[in-house]
Amino acid sequence: MSSLPGPVDPARLRSVLDGRWAGVRDAHREHLDERFLPVYGETGDQARERISRLLGELPVELGIGAGFPTEYGGGADVGGSIVAIEMLAQVDLSLMVKAGVQWGLFGGAVAALGTRRHHDAYLRDIIAGRIFGCFAMTETGHGSDVQQLRTTCVYDPRTETFDLHTPHEAARKDYIGNAARDGRMAVVFAQLVTGGRRHGVHAWLVPIRDERGDPLPGVTIGDAGPKAGLLGVDNGRLSFAHVRVPRDMLLDRYAQVAADGTYSSPIENDSRRFFTMLGTLVRGRVSVGGAASAATKSALTIAVRYGDIRRQFGAPDADREVLLNDYLAHQRKLLPALATTYALTFAQSELVTALAEVQGDDGTADEHRQRQLESRAAGLKAAQTWHATRTIQMCREACGGAGYLAENRLPGLKADTDVFTTFEGDNTVLLQLVAKGLLTGYRDEFGSLDGWGRASFVAEQVREMVLERTAARSLIERLISAVPGRDDEVAVTDRGWHLKVFEDRERHLLDGAVRRLRNGAATKKDRPFDIFNDVQDHVLAVAAAHIDRVTLEAFVAGIETATDPATRALLSRVCDLYALSVIETHKGWLLEHGRLTPARAKAITGVVNGLLKELRPHMRTLVDGFAIPDSWLHCAVLREEPGRQGTMAAHDTADHP
Ligand SMILES: Cc1cc2nc3c(=O)[nH]c(=O)nc-3n(C[C@H](O)[C@H](O)[C@H](O)COP(=O)(O)OP(=O)(O)OC[C@H]3O[C@@H](n4cnc5c(N)ncnc54)[C@H](O)[C@@H]3O)c2cc1C
């Protein structure tokens, strides 16, 4: 391993990380000033008031409605709209979620599920923020399994209206963003019934408040109450008592109900139709994953910069106490998390590019690419939100007592991102979706997420997957094929070896899951639930291994986009750290399965420590590469930098928080 060349200009990292939508990122950096930053210590009412006001004040230069067609005032730039949400997440997470609900979920559902007449009537006002709305899917009784929603919408041909009804308490719409205070309309998901037949879950555009903001007749609106975070978002509850909804308010891109009540849809199977509808809403998931990484970058920037000014304990013969970032234990916390954040940034970039390609034109794409996109979006949402939760907590601890004070930002980041692992799809449920996409027999039969239990016969047909490679296909194949047969002949920093280990782990886990599912199908024929439930842990491990591989491959491809040799060398070393950190984490499994010898496993720990030492001088550069404006960090302890720099003489005892 050659040593790293000298310092790298953070601007070069920035240009690699900013990528294709650098212009959108720069517009945010330029136009979002202090007014848009979180206010510490405000009440829930104050936060809601402030966020609602700021939503209307977002500078037009940001192109917040970028994802919509130009004819309604959008920018026809799907990727740009996702990046805009990511950028808002570095400013204020309530603002980001509120914008995500309005333009992503609500507006996105009208655009994706509605047809021309809905677009003509509403999209312009939605984009301009003249109609605020909600995305009302979840019910108190059903959040993950939304196919089982209990709200009904029954068509009556005599009045040519639907009867929207909440039959019982568990069918109440719950947690709904924009419902408690600002929403005037809602996209409501319910079971469609016509001519006495159920056709599964569909969506309607339903007014919920009048011009004065009072609930419309038959609509009951409640407040979801105090939450752990996201104080500025008005989450609420909605119930409907036989509310009449005109026939043309059915968002009817995927299914139509004629005046006489005749139902028609180009997709016959109820389940397939519903998951096709959900698939068009994939942008929400992509945004949440990206926003989680954006918040993680804020936390890491604060922790790394604090670790560069905060000193504790003295080294013998030194006249100054030691900087936190000089401790190996501190580097062990921050640097692998930083490396993973870089890796996920490249994976997210690839995902946004794929989204822009698949949905960029008229929102239609071949089914295979659409499914692949959904699976990737689900997996990266889970990976990025879990990484955010873990890393922000770690950064909080890395800043000691200072990390616990609201004025230093980290408590807010922690509280506000916590729920990202749950909304837009619970992570565990999403990983099952990823795994199902890899079990080709299952995927071909059902297309997407469906109850495990119904598919006992599919388990018998499950086949091994063909690894679908990411960008830089040929590069990755070349690197892997250059790895010699015997592991001990190749350095643990060899990129081809990393790729091979990641690929082997995924393939081995998948083969094992397939074998166990087939055996289960043979012996538990009458217990379809058990066939899948008994291998659920294994299936989740397959999904996690898959996401790890996709992420590493994206990092490898991302390095190729750096033109400056020093920047490439630094990124390559960060990639080594990412790959070896994952290998270290799964050392037990790799040893158990003969993928790693004990000697090599031990060597990896030493190599990781060496990498930490080598990357230590670049820690600040690596966070500066995120290019978060100083004022956006909104962190008191960084503004007081000089006051924290104790000398042995002035600070010979520990600080008291
Ligand atoms: C702040 C906030 C804002 C929200 N905003 C909106 C909104 O605007 N619109 C909207 O429609 N919804 C919204 N939601 C709802 C959100 O999408 C749901 O909470 C989420 O989908 C999870 O559903 P649930 O709460 O019913 O959890 P559950 O589905 O009950 O899950 C609980 C636990 O069970 C586990 N679990 C569930 N099924 C399985 C399984 N098959 N196998 C293994 N484990 C399983 C999960 O992993 C999880 O740990 C919001 C929620 C919150 C908290």
The ligand as a Tripos MOL2 file, in Angstrom:
@<TRIPOS>MOLECULE
LIG
   53    58     1     0     0
SMALL
NO_CHARGES

@<TRIPOS>ATOM
      1 C1        -43.6580   11.0040   12.3030 C.3       1 LIG1
      2 C2        -44.3870   10.1010   11.3720 C.ar      1 LIG1
      3 C3        -44.8790   10.6060   10.1830 C.ar      1 LIG1
      4 C4        -45.6150    9.7910    9.3200 C.ar      1 LIG1
      5 N1        -46.1890   10.3430    8.1980 N.ar      1 LIG1
      6 C5        -47.0570    9.5930    7.4660 C.ar      1 LIG1
      7 C6        -47.8080   10.1840    6.3890 C.ar      1 LIG1
      8 O1        -47.6970   11.3950    6.0960 O.2       1 LIG1
      9 N2        -48.6740    9.4010    5.6880 N.ar      1 LIG1
     10 C7        -48.8360    8.0860    5.9780 C.ar      1 LIG1
     11 O2        -49.6390    7.4220    5.3100 O.2       1 LIG1
     12 N3        -48.1360    7.4770    6.9900 N.ar      1 LIG1
     13 C8        -47.2730    8.2110    7.7390 C.ar      1 LIG1
     14 N4        -46.5790    7.6270    8.7910 N.ar      1 LIG1
     15 C9        -46.7990    6.2220    9.0970 C.3       1 LIG1
     16 C10       -45.6100    5.3310    8.7890 C.3       1 LIG1
     17 O3        -45.4640    5.1740    7.4120 O.3       1 LIG1
     18 C11       -45.8210    3.9910    9.5310 C.3       1 LIG1
     19 O4        -45.6570    4.2510   10.9070 O.3       1 LIG1
     20 C12       -44.8620    2.9270    9.0590 C.3       1 LIG1
     21 O5        -45.2020    2.4970    7.7710 O.3       1 LIG1
     22 C13       -44.8320    1.7090    9.9990 C.3       1 LIG1
     23 O6        -46.1170    1.2380   10.2620 O.3       1 LIG1
     24 P1        -46.5890    0.9730   11.7660 P.3       1 LIG1
     25 O7        -46.3400    2.1930   12.5500 O.co2     1 LIG1
     26 O8        -47.9830    0.4530   11.7180 O.co2     1 LIG1
     27 O9        -45.6060   -0.1600   12.3050 O.3       1 LIG1
     28 P2        -45.8390   -1.7250   12.2520 P.3       1 LIG1
     29 O10       -46.1220   -2.1600   10.8610 O.co2     1 LIG1
     30 O11       -46.8100   -2.1280   13.2990 O.co2     1 LIG1
     31 O12       -44.3990   -2.2490   12.6510 O.3       1 LIG1
     32 C14       -43.9920   -2.3990   14.0090 C.3       1 LIG1
     33 C15       -42.8000   -3.3590   14.0720 C.3       1 LIG1
     34 O13       -43.1810   -4.6250   13.5550 O.3       1 LIG1
     35 C16       -42.2320   -5.0920   12.6430 C.3       1 LIG1
     36 N5        -42.8900   -5.8480   11.5700 N.ar      1 LIG1
     37 C17       -44.0180   -5.5230   10.8870 C.ar      1 LIG1
     38 N6        -44.2790   -6.4380    9.9550 N.ar      1 LIG1
     39 C18       -43.2870   -7.3560   10.0110 C.ar      1 LIG1
     40 C19       -42.9800   -8.5440    9.2790 C.ar      1 LIG1
     41 N7        -43.7260   -8.9620    8.2590 N.pl3     1 LIG1
     42 N8        -41.8800   -9.2280    9.6190 N.ar      1 LIG1
     43 C20       -41.0900   -8.8070   10.6310 C.ar      1 LIG1
     44 N9        -41.3240   -7.7030   11.3470 N.ar      1 LIG1
     45 C21       -42.4070   -6.9810   11.0430 C.ar      1 LIG1
     46 C22       -41.5610   -3.8460   12.0970 C.3       1 LIG1
     47 O14       -40.2320   -4.1320   11.6770 O.3       1 LIG1
     48 C23       -41.5900   -2.9060   13.2790 C.3       1 LIG1
     49 O15       -40.4330   -3.0890   14.0480 O.3       1 LIG1
     50 C24       -45.8130    8.4230    9.6420 C.ar      1 LIG1
     51 C25       -45.2840    7.9070   10.8300 C.ar      1 LIG1
     52 C26       -44.6080    8.7230   11.7010 C.ar      1 LIG1
     53 C27       -44.1100    8.1550   12.9920 C.3       1 LIG1
@<TRIPOS>BOND
     1     1     2 1
     2     2     3 ar
     3     2    52 ar
     4     3     4 ar
     5     4     5 ar
     6     4    50 ar
     7     5     6 ar
     8     6     7 ar
     9     6    13 1
    10     7     8 2
    11     7     9 ar
    12     9    10 ar
    13    10    11 2
    14    10    12 ar
    15    12    13 ar
    16    13    14 ar
    17    14    15 1
    18    14    50 ar
    19    15    16 1
    20    16    17 1
    21    16    18 1
    22    18    19 1
    23    18    20 1
    24    20    21 1
    25    20    22 1
    26    22    23 1
    27    23    24 1
    28    24    25 2
    29    24    26 1
    30    24    27 1
    31    27    28 1
    32    28    29 2
    33    28    30 1
    34    28    31 1
    35    31    32 1
    36    32    33 1
    37    33    34 1
    38    33    48 1
    39    34    35 1
    40    35    36 1
    41    35    46 1
    42    36    37 ar
    43    36    45 ar
    44    37    38 ar
    45    38    39 ar
    46    39    40 ar
    47    39    45 ar
    48    40    41 1
    49    40    42 ar
    50    42    43 ar
    51    43    44 ar
    52    44    45 ar
    53    46    47 1
    54    46    48 1
    55    48    49 1
    56    50    51 ar
    57    51    52 ar
    58    52    53 1
@<TRIPOS>SUBSTRUCTURE
     1 LIG1         1 GROUP 0 **** ****
